Amino acid sequence: MNSSSRSRGSALVEMALVLPFMLLFIFATIDFGQLVQTRLVLTNVAREGGSIASRQSTLDAGVPTMLVSAAHPLALGGADGKVCVSRITCGTTAKSPNPVIATQLVQGGLGVASGVQAGAANLGLTPVMYNHLVYNATNGVADISEVTVVEIFYRYRPITPLPNFAAKLLSPNGAGMILSSRAVF
């Protein structure tokens, strides 16, 4: 056997040893980049949606529809996404001091519940935010009149076959990870 055929043989063995690690690194980089991009889209849609919805006097079905289309290429209106837009108004009298959910619009088929619910502690708001909405008998009004909450949910599924090889690494049940973003205005 001459030295050139030994050299080719050793190069082939080295490639066989290194290739799986290179593929693993490439797939992980692709999936991580896609995950970061998805997270940024969700955050931006929630912030912009909260800003726009908070400036409308009444919420209508056009708001969630607009947010779904703004999230392109993510399909928030389908089975893997959900948009919840909620308006919470302040307590108005000493007899009715607690804030209430005035409007809640939902679009999308993902089976995730909104954090803004009548049965949730503080309606799903932080205690500080909730207390600013409670009627203040001393002042005769609440500190703020209303807040608008936009919640975006999306099921992220990796685009490479990496999770098939590393089960439970990125998607514990094989159905993807639920990512969410929330903005309160």
C-alpha positions as CSV (number, residue, x, y, z in Angstrom):
1,M,0.0,0.0,0.0
2,N,1.4,3.3,-0.9
3,S,1.4,6.5,1.2
4,S,-1.3,8.3,-0.9
5,S,-3.9,5.5,-0.4
6,R,-3.1,5.5,3.3
7,S,-3.5,9.2,3.4
8,R,-6.9,9.0,1.6
9,G,-8.0,6.3,4.0
10,S,-7.0,8.3,7.1
11,A,-8.8,11.4,5.7
12,L,-11.9,9.3,5.1
13,V,-11.8,8.0,8.7
14,E,-11.2,11.6,10.1
15,M,-14.2,12.8,8.0
16,A,-16.4,10.0,9.3
17,L,-15.5,11.0,12.9
18,V,-15.9,14.8,12.4
19,L,-19.0,14.9,10.2
20,P,-21.6,14.0,12.9
21,F,-20.2,16.8,15.1
22,M,-20.2,19.3,12.3
23,L,-23.8,18.4,11.4
24,L,-24.8,18.7,15.0
25,F,-23.2,22.1,15.3
26,I,-24.8,23.3,12.0
27,F,-28.3,22.0,13.0
28,A,-28.1,23.5,16.5
29,T,-27.0,26.9,15.0
30,I,-29.9,26.9,12.5
31,D,-32.5,25.9,15.2
32,F,-31.2,28.5,17.7
33,G,-31.2,31.2,15.1
34,Q,-34.8,30.3,14.1
35,L,-35.8,30.3,17.8
36,V,-34.3,33.8,18.4
37,Q,-36.0,35.2,15.3
38,T,-39.4,33.7,16.4
39,R,-39.0,35.2,19.9
40,L,-38.2,38.6,18.4
41,V,-41.2,38.5,16.1
42,L,-43.5,37.6,19.0
43,T,-42.1,40.4,21.2
44,N,-42.4,43.0,18.5
45,V,-45.9,42.0,17.6
46,A,-47.0,42.1,21.3
47,R,-45.4,45.6,21.9
48,E,-46.8,47.1,18.7
49,G,-50.2,45.5,19.2
50,G,-50.4,46.8,22.7
51,S,-49.4,50.3,21.6
52,I,-52.0,50.3,18.8
53,A,-54.8,48.7,20.8
54,S,-54.3,51.0,23.8
55,R,-55.0,54.0,21.6
56,Q,-58.3,52.7,20.3
57,S,-61.4,53.8,22.1
58,T,-63.1,50.4,21.5
59,L,-61.5,47.1,20.7
60,D,-62.9,45.2,17.7
61,A,-62.0,42.0,15.9
62,G,-59.8,43.9,13.6
63,V,-57.1,44.2,16.2
64,P,-56.2,40.5,16.6
65,T,-56.5,40.1,12.8
66,M,-54.0,42.8,12.3
67,L,-51.6,41.3,14.8
68,V,-51.9,37.9,13.1
69,S,-51.0,39.3,9.8
70,A,-48.2,41.4,11.3
71,A,-46.5,38.3,12.6
72,H,-45.8,36.9,9.1
73,P,-44.1,34.3,8.6
74,L,-45.5,32.9,11.8
75,A,-49.0,31.6,11.5
76,L,-50.5,33.0,14.7
77,G,-54.1,32.6,13.4
78,G,-53.8,28.8,12.9
79,A,-53.4,25.8,15.2
80,D,-49.9,26.8,16.3
81,G,-50.7,30.4,17.4
82,K,-52.9,32.5,19.5
83,V,-53.5,36.3,20.0
84,C,-55.3,37.6,23.0
85,V,-56.2,41.3,23.4
86,S,-57.8,42.3,26.7
87,R,-58.9,45.6,28.0
88,I,-59.3,45.9,31.8
89,T,-61.1,49.0,33.1
90,C,-60.8,50.5,36.6
91,G,-63.2,50.2,39.5
92,T,-65.6,53.1,39.3
93,T,-67.3,53.5,42.7
94,A,-66.8,52.6,46.4
95,K,-69.5,49.9,45.8
96,S,-67.7,48.6,42.7
97,P,-64.0,49.3,43.5
98,N,-62.4,46.4,41.6
99,P,-61.3,46.5,38.0
100,V,-63.0,44.3,35.4
101,I,-62.2,42.7,32.1
102,A,-64.2,44.9,29.7
103,T,-63.2,43.3,26.5
104,Q,-61.3,40.2,25.5
105,L,-60.7,39.2,21.9
106,V,-59.0,36.0,20.9
107,Q,-57.8,34.7,17.6
108,G,-56.0,31.4,16.8
109,G,-56.3,27.8,17.6
110,L,-53.5,27.1,20.1
111,G,-54.9,25.5,23.2
112,V,-53.2,27.9,25.7
113,A,-55.3,30.0,28.1
114,S,-54.8,33.7,28.4
115,G,-53.2,34.9,31.7
116,V,-55.9,37.6,31.9
117,Q,-58.9,35.9,33.4
118,A,-61.7,36.8,35.8
119,G,-60.7,34.0,38.2
120,A,-57.0,34.7,38.2
121,A,-55.3,36.6,41.0
122,N,-55.4,40.3,40.2
123,L,-57.0,39.4,36.8
124,G,-53.6,38.2,35.7
125,L,-51.9,41.6,36.3
126,T,-49.1,42.3,38.7
127,P,-50.3,43.4,42.1
128,V,-48.9,46.9,41.6
129,M,-50.7,47.4,38.2
130,Y,-53.9,45.9,39.7
131,N,-53.9,48.3,42.6
132,H,-53.6,51.3,40.3
133,L,-56.9,50.2,38.7
134,V,-58.7,49.8,42.1
135,Y,-61.1,52.7,42.9
136,N,-59.5,55.0,45.5
137,A,-62.2,56.5,47.8
138,T,-59.9,59.2,49.0
139,N,-59.4,60.6,45.4
140,G,-62.8,59.6,44.1
141,V,-61.2,57.8,41.1
142,A,-58.7,55.0,40.4
143,D,-55.1,56.0,39.6
144,I,-55.5,54.9,36.0
145,S,-58.6,54.3,34.0
146,E,-57.7,51.2,32.0
147,V,-55.0,49.0,30.6
148,T,-54.7,47.0,27.4
149,V,-52.9,43.6,27.6
150,V,-51.7,41.8,24.4
151,E,-50.6,38.2,24.8
152,I,-49.1,36.3,21.9
153,F,-48.6,32.5,22.0
154,Y,-46.8,30.4,19.4
155,R,-45.8,26.7,19.2
156,Y,-42.2,26.7,18.0
157,R,-41.0,23.6,16.2
158,P,-37.4,23.2,15.2
159,I,-36.8,23.0,11.5
160,T,-33.9,20.6,11.5
161,P,-34.0,16.9,12.5
162,L,-31.9,17.6,15.6
163,P,-34.7,17.0,18.1
164,N,-35.2,13.6,16.6
165,F,-31.7,12.7,17.6
166,A,-31.7,14.5,20.9
167,A,-35.1,13.8,22.2
168,K,-36.5,16.1,24.8
169,L,-33.7,18.7,24.2
170,L,-35.8,21.3,22.4
171,S,-39.3,19.9,22.6
172,P,-40.0,17.7,25.6
173,N,-43.1,16.1,24.2
174,G,-42.2,16.2,20.5
175,A,-44.9,18.8,19.8
176,G,-42.7,21.9,20.1
177,M,-42.2,24.6,22.7
178,I,-44.8,27.2,23.5
179,L,-43.3,30.6,23.3
180,S,-45.2,33.7,24.5
181,S,-44.9,37.4,24.8
182,R,-47.0,39.9,26.7
183,A,-47.3,43.7,26.6
184,V,-49.3,45.9,28.9
185,F,-50.2,49.4,27.9
